[in-house]
Amino acid sequence: MKSILFRLSVLLAFLHSTIIVTAQNFPQQEFNNALQNRFAATNSNGLQTQNKTTSSLNSGVKQLLSKTTELLLPTIKLYNRLSSTSLSDTIFVGVVPNDTLVITGTFFNNGPILVFNDGVLIFDNANATILGDLFVFQDGKMIANNSTLAFPQLYFYQRSWILAHNGSIEVSNCTLDFTGLSHNLVLVNNSHIEFHNVQNLGFTTTGAYENASLLIDTINQAGEFIMTDSASFTFNNANTILLWHTVPANAGINMSFPAAGTVANYSFNSTTPGVTGLNYNVQLSNCTDVMWALMPSNGSNVNISGSTIRAIGLWFENGDTVNVSGLVNNSTYTNFLAPLNDRVLQLNNCSVQTWSLYTFDTSSINITGCIIGEVGSMGKSFVTAQGILCDGTGGYYWTSDTSFSIAISSTVFSSIRSQGNGIFLFGYGSVNGAASAVSNAVLIVTQSSLPQDPVAYDHSAVWLLNIDPLPVSYVNNPVAINGSAWIDQGPLGSFMDFGSYELSYSTSANPSAWIPISSGNVNEVHHALLATWNTNGLSPGAYNLRLNTFNNLGDSIDAIIQVSLLPSILGVEDIENEISEYTFSPNPVKDQFNINFMLNTAGSSSIKIYDTKGKLVYEIKKSFGIGKQSWNIDPGFLNSGIYHFEFQTPGGIKSDSFVVTKD
């Protein structure tokens, strides 16, 4: 692990210092539009609206695509449970021949349920709450009638239903409650599931493999379905269906999809004209809110014409190594050949709402100049991204299994997550959703803007290091450096914990010669004072500040910002914030922002604006008299993004953070 983290730290520093996103390789106008739409799609509480044409699908393809042992071989899960020291929270149905368990009325179980051998589990007029996954395999069977089955979740995709071998489930006239959050359904081998008149409180991501089959007849929200192998799907009177047509290597599709929305009839199988090398089967009848999606892998050949495509999730398999650029959500293509040298993907007179990227096994991709909906890594794959926007219209940004992901100077409108045994390093960027780690994963966030601190679940670890933007600072005066330096373990513990941190600085003339400010700090810091910088004897000018944190294994990660020290002003340390009637509006800023304030002392005032890296990007001065004043600033000199500004007058200093949005 130490060598892996060292590799990530070195690569992070390299990317941050050497790669520059220019107007030639990043779609700035589309970024501005997306940023503007993000704020336009929020209500008064700052929550994203759920308009079906713009909201996130909260895709959970990460667990389904990875085909991990836990998902595909639940017998291994059973073995692990039987080998554990406590089975008091697990229900087993099928331990003896002809084993049947009937549940009625109110029921609670603090753990998973496993139905196997020829066991039968029946919920009849039950109100059941299960704090765990559901496994049905071998010849096991579950039947639910006129019941409410609740599977509460602390976070999205915490719970799964997993069917294998000849396992089957039949649910009729029931409510399935997953706390309104996304969850997984996995079907493998010859398993089968049926839903009849079901109310689904949550969004289901379903993957069906081999000869598995699914029948849904009347449901309020079906979810998304990944169609592979020889699996079979039948939908009648279903609402909200996203159909992922996978296209593996050496297979192809040359066709047009029907109009999205209400679909009276749709059939897709190996005999469909234009389809080659695909054996799955899907049949729709009288369905609404139907959306079309593609998952083409490297080596595939796809040609789609005259279609409205909700999402294209590109697969990178079998050691594929590709640079990905130029993919932009909400695009219309007259004659488009995707800029990928590992496959043929032709779109003629088509629109694509969301592009997403998924890596497998040992594949590796480098992403630049893209606006995409979801990024996910699995297996032992490796993903680097620099200067991209993930707008969340396909889900979120995640790493799983033992994969690695590094995102630098990027913006994520949704959530970021590390899962399984994955490692995710997110640096010098911005996240608008939640940041978390689950299972045994590690999430490292350095020098980035977050709405709240990252959270560690299960056996995971979360590592945060941030230097807050400095106030106006002068040489020969102490400078307070605030921020965060900590590692949190999940509630079940982790292999990693906090070690220490140190602060140092360097000059712009000799940036690699770091001079200590404070070292050997063994106490974690959460949004508080990291150290006080003694600037006596320093010259005014540009400096670099570095926060170096260590875990208890000796690994280290850096956060670096650029700062400016001004010439000494006599008595500046005695300035107090005595500006009265101070207001800043609006926020977010589009055309201009206004500062209103009261001055008791006439003189020169100044505004300094810093980016999220602490770099001074704008400065202006103006003289004011005594009394009520107003200062209007046009942000035309700023790109879309998050900024921090400091307003200094003879009567004190005020600071604020704000967001700039542009059409």
RAQUIGI-V102938 format. One record per residue. RES is the residue in one letter. PHI is phi in radians with two decimals (* if undefined). NEAR is the number of other C-alpha atoms within 12 Angstrom. D_LAST is the distance of its C-alpha to the last C-alpha in whole Angstrom. Layout:
RES/PHI/NEAR/D_LAST
RES/PHI/NEAR/D_LAST
//
This chain:
M/*/22/44
K/-1.08/19/45
S/-1.15/13/44
I/-1.13/23/41
L/-1.14/31/39
F/-1.10/21/40
R/-1.06/21/39
L/-1.11/35/36
S/-1.11/35/36
V/-1.14/21/37
L/-1.16/29/34
L/-1.02/35/31
A/-1.09/29/32
F/-1.13/19/32
L/-1.09/27/29
H/-1.13/33/27
S/-1.65/19/29
T/-2.03/12/29
I/-1.68/20/26
I/-2.10/19/23
V/-1.49/25/20
T/-1.91/14/19
A/-1.10/15/16
Q/-1.33/14/19
N/-2.11/23/19
F/-2.29/26/16
P/-1.34/27/13
Q/-1.06/28/10
Q/-1.11/22/7
E/-1.14/29/9
F/-1.07/36/9
N/-1.04/27/6
N/-1.11/26/5
A/-1.12/37/9
L/-1.12/36/8
Q/-1.10/25/6
N/-1.12/23/9
R/-1.04/38/12
F/-1.38/31/12
A/-1.23/23/11
A/-1.69/23/14
T/-2.00/21/17
N/-1.65/13/19
S/-1.13/10/21
N/-1.62/9/23
G/1.37/15/20
L/-1.66/17/21
Q/-1.18/25/19
T/-1.25/19/20
Q/-1.91/15/22
N/-1.13/14/21
K/-1.14/20/22
T/-1.48/25/20
T/-2.21/27/17
S/-1.38/28/20
S/-1.25/34/21
L/-1.45/39/25
N/0.92/39/26
S/-1.02/47/28
G/-2.09/44/31
V/-1.13/47/32
K/-0.98/46/33
Q/-1.27/41/37
L/-1.32/40/37
L/-1.30/43/37
S/-1.23/33/38
K/0.88/28/42
T/-1.26/26/43
T/-1.01/21/47
E/-1.08/27/46
L/-1.43/35/44
L/-1.62/33/47
L/-2.18/25/50
P/-1.09/36/50
T/-1.09/25/54
I/-1.14/19/53
K/-1.06/26/51
L/-1.07/33/55
Y/-1.03/14/57
N/-1.10/16/55
R/-1.19/23/55
L/-1.16/19/59
S/-1.49/11/59
S/-1.35/13/57
T/-1.43/10/59
S/-2.35/12/58
L/-2.06/20/58
S/-1.17/15/58
D/-1.75/21/54
T/-2.02/28/54
I/-1.76/33/56
F/-1.95/32/58
V/-2.13/34/59
G/2.19/29/61
V/-1.13/20/63
V/-2.04/15/66
P/-1.01/14/67
N/1.04/18/66
D/-1.25/22/64
T/-2.35/25/62
L/-2.13/27/60
V/-1.91/21/59
I/-2.03/29/57
T/-2.28/22/57
G/1.18/19/56
T/-1.35/18/54
F/-2.53/21/54
F/-2.43/25/52
N/-2.41/26/52
N/-1.59/20/50
G/2.94/24/50
P/-1.40/32/50
I/-2.20/42/52
L/-2.14/44/53
V/-2.02/44/55
F/-2.60/37/57
N/0.88/30/60
D/-1.93/28/61
G/-1.12/33/60
V/-2.26/35/59
L/-1.95/37/56
I/-2.18/30/56
F/-1.84/33/54
D/-2.26/27/55
N/0.88/24/54
A/-1.87/26/53
N/-2.16/26/50
A/-1.89/31/50
T/-2.16/32/48
I/-2.18/32/47
L/-1.67/28/46
G/3.14/30/46
D/-1.48/38/45
L/-2.05/44/47
F/-2.03/50/49
V/-2.27/51/51
F/-2.61/44/53
Q/0.97/31/57
D/-1.86/31/58
G/-1.13/40/56
K/-2.51/41/55
M/-2.15/43/53
I/-2.23/34/53
A/-2.27/36/51
N/-2.27/32/52
N/0.87/27/51
S/-2.32/30/50
T/-1.99/33/47
L/-1.98/41/46
A/-1.86/33/44
F/-2.15/40/43
P/-1.03/32/41
Q/-2.25/25/38
L/-1.39/22/37
Y/-2.57/28/34
F/-1.13/34/33
Y/1.10/37/35
Q/-1.38/31/38
R/-1.91/38/40
S/-2.46/39/41
W/-1.85/44/44
I/-2.24/53/45
L/-2.06/48/48
A/-2.51/44/50
H/1.00/33/53
N/-1.87/31/55
G/-1.06/40/53
S/-2.49/42/52
I/-2.36/39/50
E/-2.29/33/50
V/-2.12/37/48
S/-2.31/32/49
N/0.92/28/48
C/-2.25/32/46
T/-1.93/34/43
L/-1.90/41/42
D/-2.00/29/40
F/-1.92/35/38
T/1.03/26/36
G/1.25/25/34
L/-1.85/30/32
S/-1.18/38/32
H/-2.65/44/36
N/-1.93/41/37
L/-2.28/45/40
V/-2.15/55/42
L/-2.18/48/45
V/-2.36/43/47
N/1.04/32/50
N/-1.92/28/52
S/-1.19/39/50
H/-2.59/41/49
I/-2.41/40/47
E/-2.31/35/47
F/-2.08/37/45
H/-2.22/32/46
N/0.96/30/45
V/-2.06/33/43
Q/-1.77/33/40
N/-1.85/36/38
L/-1.70/27/36
G/2.56/37/34
F/-1.94/38/32
T/-1.71/41/35
T/-1.86/41/34
T/-1.98/42/37
G/-2.16/50/39
A/-2.13/46/42
Y/-2.23/38/44
E/0.98/27/47
N/-1.89/27/49
A/-1.13/37/47
S/-2.47/41/47
L/-2.49/42/45
L/-2.27/35/45
I/-2.16/40/43
D/-2.25/31/44
T/1.34/31/42
I/-2.68/36/39
N/-1.30/30/36
Q/-2.63/34/34
A/-1.30/45/35
G/2.03/39/33
E/-2.02/43/32
F/-2.36/45/35
I/-1.71/45/36
M/-1.75/45/38
T/-2.43/40/41
D/0.86/30/44
S/-1.98/28/46
A/-1.17/38/45
S/-2.23/39/45
F/-2.29/44/42
T/-2.28/36/43
F/-2.21/40/41
N/-2.24/33/42
N/0.92/31/40
A/-1.87/36/38
N/-2.05/32/34
T/1.03/37/31
I/-2.24/44/32
L/-1.93/40/30
L/-1.78/42/33
W/-1.56/36/32
H/-1.54/43/34
T/-1.33/43/35
V/-2.34/40/37
P/-1.29/31/39
A/-1.00/27/40
N/1.24/21/42
A/-1.95/29/41
G/-2.72/34/39
I/-2.36/36/37
N/-2.33/26/37
M/-2.86/23/35
S/-2.17/28/33
F/-1.51/34/32
P/-1.11/24/33
A/-1.07/23/30
A/-1.23/28/28
G/1.97/25/29
T/-1.42/23/33
V/-2.18/27/35
A/-1.28/21/39
N/-2.62/23/40
Y/-2.63/29/39
S/-2.32/24/41
F/-2.43/32/41
N/-2.79/26/44
S/-1.16/22/45
T/-1.61/16/47
T/-1.10/23/43
P/-0.98/16/43
G/1.60/22/41
V/-1.76/29/41
T/-2.34/26/43
G/1.32/26/44
L/-2.11/32/43
N/-2.11/28/45
Y/-1.34/37/43
N/-2.31/35/43
V/-2.39/35/41
Q/-2.36/31/42
L/-2.00/35/40
S/-2.49/25/41
N/0.96/25/40
C/-1.98/31/37
T/-2.17/29/33
D/0.91/29/30
V/-1.56/39/31
M/-2.22/39/28
W/-1.80/38/29
A/-2.57/36/29
L/-2.26/43/30
M/-2.27/42/31
P/-1.47/44/33
S/-1.65/36/35
N/-1.08/36/35
G/1.60/24/38
S/-1.56/33/37
N/-2.36/35/36
V/-2.18/38/34
N/-2.38/32/33
I/-2.02/37/31
S/-2.24/28/30
G/0.91/24/29
S/-2.33/29/27
T/-1.74/32/25
I/-1.85/40/25
R/-1.20/43/23
A/-2.73/42/24
I/-2.17/45/26
G/-1.83/43/27
L/-1.36/48/29
W/-1.73/45/32
F/-2.19/44/34
E/-2.22/36/37
N/0.98/23/41
G/1.30/21/40
D/-1.05/30/37
T/-2.28/26/35
V/-2.51/28/32
N/-1.60/25/29
V/-2.03/37/26
S/-2.66/30/22
G/1.41/27/20
L/-1.64/39/20
V/-2.30/40/16
N/-1.05/37/16
N/0.98/31/15
S/-1.93/29/16
T/-1.97/23/19
Y/-2.07/26/21
T/-1.41/17/24
N/-2.63/18/26
F/-2.17/24/25
L/-1.91/22/28
A/-0.96/28/26
P/-1.32/19/27
L/-2.26/29/29
N/-1.54/20/33
D/-1.93/27/35
R/-2.90/30/34
V/-1.97/29/33
L/-2.35/33/30
Q/-1.92/29/30
L/-2.14/33/27
N/-2.12/25/28
N/0.92/22/25
C/-2.17/31/24
S/-2.04/32/21
V/-2.22/38/21
Q/-1.36/38/19
T/-2.42/43/20
W/-1.84/41/22
S/-2.36/46/24
L/-2.27/51/27
Y/-2.36/52/30
T/-1.90/49/33
F/-2.23/40/37
D/0.66/29/40
T/-1.88/24/40
S/-1.20/32/37
S/-2.51/34/34
I/-2.31/36/31
N/-2.15/32/28
I/-1.87/39/24
T/-2.49/36/22
G/1.01/35/18
C/-2.26/43/18
I/-2.08/47/16
I/-2.26/50/18
G/-1.73/45/20
E/-2.78/46/23
V/-2.31/57/25
G/-2.53/55/29
S/-2.12/50/32
M/-2.37/43/36
G/1.06/37/39
K/-1.95/28/40
S/-1.28/36/36
F/-2.39/42/34
V/-2.22/46/30
T/-2.09/43/28
A/-2.43/46/25
Q/-2.43/42/23
G/1.16/38/19
I/-1.87/45/18
L/-2.10/50/16
C/-1.85/49/18
D/-1.52/49/16
G/1.43/40/19
T/-1.29/43/19
G/-2.00/45/22
G/2.49/42/24
Y/-2.69/43/24
Y/-1.98/53/25
W/-2.57/55/29
T/-2.30/52/32
S/-2.51/46/35
D/0.95/39/39
T/-2.03/32/40
S/-1.45/37/37
F/-2.23/47/35
S/-2.45/53/31
I/-2.22/50/29
A/-2.12/49/25
I/-2.11/44/24
S/0.86/40/21
S/-2.10/41/19
T/-2.05/45/17
V/-2.16/49/19
F/-1.37/44/17
S/-1.81/37/21
S/-1.82/40/24
I/-2.10/50/26
R/-2.66/51/30
S/-1.97/49/33
Q/-2.40/44/36
G/1.13/36/39
N/-1.96/34/40
G/-1.31/40/37
I/-2.21/49/36
F/-2.20/52/32
L/-1.98/53/31
F/-2.03/56/27
G/-2.35/47/26
Y/0.99/42/24
G/-2.43/36/21
S/-2.47/41/19
V/-2.19/40/21
N/-1.69/36/19
G/-1.85/32/22
A/-1.43/30/26
A/-2.07/41/28
S/-2.68/47/31
A/-2.27/46/34
V/-2.30/41/37
S/1.02/35/40
N/-2.00/33/42
A/-1.43/41/38
V/-2.22/52/37
L/-2.08/50/33
I/-2.06/53/33
V/-2.09/51/29
T/-2.23/50/29
Q/0.83/43/27
S/-2.36/42/24
S/-1.61/42/22
L/-2.33/32/24
P/-1.25/18/24
Q/-2.70/19/27
D/-1.11/32/30
P/-1.09/40/31
V/-2.16/36/34
A/-1.79/37/37
Y/-1.99/31/39
D/0.96/29/42
H/-1.79/28/43
S/-1.46/37/40
A/-2.41/43/39
V/-2.12/47/36
W/-2.13/50/35
L/-2.17/49/33
L/-2.44/50/33
N/-2.51/46/30
I/-1.80/44/31
D/-1.19/39/29
P/-0.97/39/27
L/-1.37/40/30
P/-1.21/33/31
V/-0.96/39/32
S/-2.18/34/35
Y/-2.24/31/38
V/-1.14/28/40
N/1.11/23/44
N/-2.40/27/42
P/-1.16/25/42
V/-2.04/29/38
A/-1.38/26/38
I/-1.90/36/36
N/-1.82/25/34
G/2.82/32/33
S/-2.42/37/34
A/-2.62/47/37
W/-2.78/41/38
I/-2.29/42/39
D/-1.87/38/39
Q/-1.60/32/42
G/-1.20/28/41
P/-1.09/18/44
L/-1.73/16/46
G/1.51/21/46
S/-2.62/28/45
F/-1.27/25/46
M/-2.10/31/44
D/-2.55/32/44
F/-1.23/31/43
G/-1.94/28/45
S/-2.90/31/44
Y/-2.52/39/42
E/-2.53/36/42
L/-2.07/40/40
S/-2.63/34/40
Y/-2.42/36/38
S/-2.49/27/38
T/-1.55/25/38
S/-1.16/21/35
A/-1.30/14/38
N/-2.40/13/40
P/-1.17/20/37
S/-1.60/18/40
A/-1.66/16/42
W/-1.56/23/42
I/-1.93/23/44
P/-1.10/22/44
I/-1.84/28/43
S/-2.74/27/44
S/-2.45/23/46
G/1.18/19/48
N/-1.45/24/46
V/-1.75/21/47
N/-1.76/24/45
E/-1.11/28/41
V/-2.20/30/39
H/-2.06/23/36
H/0.91/20/34
A/-2.62/20/37
L/-1.23/24/38
L/-1.54/39/39
A/-3.00/32/41
T/-1.92/24/41
W/-1.60/30/41
N/-1.48/24/44
T/-1.74/26/42
N/-1.03/17/46
G/1.50/15/46
L/-1.42/24/43
S/-1.59/20/41
P/-1.04/22/38
G/2.51/22/35
A/-1.55/27/33
Y/-2.38/34/34
N/-1.93/33/33
L/-1.92/44/34
R/-2.19/44/35
L/-1.82/43/36
N/-1.94/39/38
T/-1.97/44/39
F/-2.16/37/42
N/-1.55/38/43
N/-1.35/20/47
L/-1.74/18/47
G/1.70/20/46
D/-1.25/27/43
S/-2.40/36/40
I/-2.35/42/37
D/-1.90/41/35
A/-2.27/45/32
I/-2.24/39/31
I/-2.28/43/29
Q/-1.77/31/29
V/-2.35/38/30
S/-2.19/35/32
L/-1.88/34/35
L/-1.64/23/35
P/-1.01/21/39
S/-1.08/22/41
I/-2.06/18/41
L/-1.00/12/44
G/1.36/12/44
V/-1.07/25/41
E/-1.18/21/42
D/-1.69/15/43
I/-1.15/18/40
E/-2.09/16/39
N/-1.34/24/36
E/-1.98/20/37
I/-1.33/30/34
S/-1.84/23/34
E/0.91/18/32
Y/-1.55/27/29
T/-2.43/23/25
F/-2.28/26/22
S/-2.81/24/19
P/-1.49/23/16
N/-2.63/24/16
P/-1.20/29/13
V/-1.80/31/12
K/-2.09/30/8
D/-1.67/22/10
Q/-2.86/24/14
F/-2.08/26/16
N/-2.13/24/20
I/-2.04/32/23
N/-2.00/23/26
F/-2.78/33/30
M/-2.03/26/33
L/-1.97/29/35
N/-1.75/21/39
T/-2.32/22/39
A/-1.30/20/38
G/2.70/19/37
S/-1.45/20/34
S/-2.11/30/31
S/-2.48/28/28
I/-2.17/30/25
K/-2.10/35/24
I/-2.09/37/21
Y/-2.07/34/22
D/-1.49/36/20
T/-1.20/40/21
K/-1.62/36/24
G/1.49/39/25
K/-1.47/28/24
L/-1.25/30/24
V/-1.94/24/21
Y/-2.82/25/21
E/-2.61/23/24
I/-2.58/21/25
K/-2.18/18/28
K/-2.78/21/29
S/-1.68/20/33
F/-2.32/24/33
G/-1.62/20/36
I/-1.37/20/38
G/2.03/18/36
K/-1.25/20/33
Q/-2.33/26/30
S/-2.47/24/26
W/-2.30/26/24
N/-1.83/21/20
I/-2.13/29/18
D/-1.53/18/15
P/-1.47/28/13
G/-1.03/17/12
F/-1.41/16/14
L/-1.90/28/13
N/-1.39/25/11
S/-1.06/34/9
G/2.69/40/13
I/-1.81/33/16
Y/-2.39/35/18
H/-2.17/33/21
F/-2.26/35/22
E/-2.17/35/26
F/-2.00/37/27
Q/-1.99/37/31
T/-2.25/37/33
P/-1.03/30/36
G/-1.73/30/37
G/2.58/31/35
I/-2.29/30/32
K/-2.19/32/29
S/-2.43/28/26
D/-2.64/29/23
S/-1.98/28/21
F/-2.63/30/17
V/-2.03/36/14
V/-1.81/34/10
T/-2.14/34/7
K/-2.41/29/4
D/-1.27/22/0
//
